[in-house]
């Protein structure tokens, strides 16, 4: 084992790597409850999503450890699963089966990107400012999602601002609706406000936020997971937590539920329906591109941010990533593991798999090799027996975790030069549109388009990579098609 993982060369021991693996697992284990909660809102069975998460996470983390020999763990990305649920399914109108098909294509594309020179083109094409804005913007989106799911916000609109009810243009003469009101669209006159704290669920969410913030500030290991568990326990006397554990949530029944999502991406409702409508082709392409960009730069940022200062990835690894195709460096192989895991996840029924920044907790505990990752994979496998607990965790205990994860992702903003207005404009547009249009794709579109606009105005249009021009033009064409349709 010592020879296989080069423990001596990396200045570590078996015991150190085991402790590091345990540390990483508990730092990221909140995803076991967060992922099924978010994806089940698309209609996917929560128990199936839970097992799909474990299968994909174990596969990707083992490839990371055994093939790349680096101490990183993988699981469904919080931002990407929010994108899958709230943008792809709820906003853009794809079914969850079609969403899994899109994730599968993303995994295939990322594998191609990783082993070819396309990777270098992407890295050099998209400016650092936009990359940082995408990461930070997803943080804003997730934090806003947490505030909304905690019911800390309420929105009001008078009738003059109503655009449509039940997908029909609103008329003040219509006061009755045959089948009730199922959807309401309002214009810019909607007003957000803080909720009144007279609801036990809202109060529990507030307690959870305060508790998790305290744990995070005190640097308590596994603070987010502890926050979820303690908030759930506090919710028992408040009448929010439901302690009834149904036999339907057993591991055996979870395995049976997996039949619903396994290979659904290739079903007639998935890939079979994805390309049947010609007017959606541009939207399909742009959604896959958004998945890929978010996934690649999320993982790459984690690798470089944590690996550079610890020596896990050398400057030579970074140079080889940009200059050489194939899997010549540890960084190449780590990105390959990430892409493989995303493909596996789409086959079983979960959103994009990405490298977790919480891996830095294990690295901080001394983890330096793939043995750390193998330990994490084993713990993920053992956690499959925890599926009955999914039905116990209330939404009010999950919302604080989203807010805290969002805050941590927003740290990317500190590296943006906000005092330079030319950089600030595309960065602001990318990040703010993600949250307030409730759509990560539209945030990326706004960032790209305004980046091209700024460079054109300043006479630096030639500095914009042709890929950015092409993608921006496709985004504009997509918006035009949506406006006409």
KAURBEL-V961593 format. One record per run of one state. SS is the DSSP state (H for helix, E for strand, - for the rest). FROM is the first residue (numbers start at 0). TO is the last residue. If there is no record, write none. Layout:
SS|FROM|TO + SS|FROM|TO
//
This chain:
-|0|12 + H|13|27 + -|28|29 + H|30|41 + -|42|44 + H|45|67 + -|68|72 + E|73|75 + -|76|76 + H|77|88 + -|89|94 + H|95|114 + -|115|116 + H|117|124 + -|125|126 + H|127|148 + -|149|151 + E|152|155 + -|156|157 + H|158|160 + E|161|164 + -|165|166 + E|167|168 + -|169|182 + E|183|185 + -|186|189 + E|190|193 + -|194|198 + H|199|216 + -|217|221 + H|222|236 + -|237|245 + H|246|248 + -|249|249 + H|250|260 + -|261|262 + H|263|265 + -|266|269 + H|270|273 + -|274|276 + H|277|309 + -|310|313 + H|314|322 + -|323|328 + H|329|347 + -|348|351 + E|352|354 + -|355|357 + H|358|363 + -|364|368 + H|369|390 + -|391|393 + H|394|414 + -|415|419 + H|420|435 + -|436|438 + H|439|456 + -|457|459 + H|460|462 + -|463|464 + H|465|483 + -|484|484
//
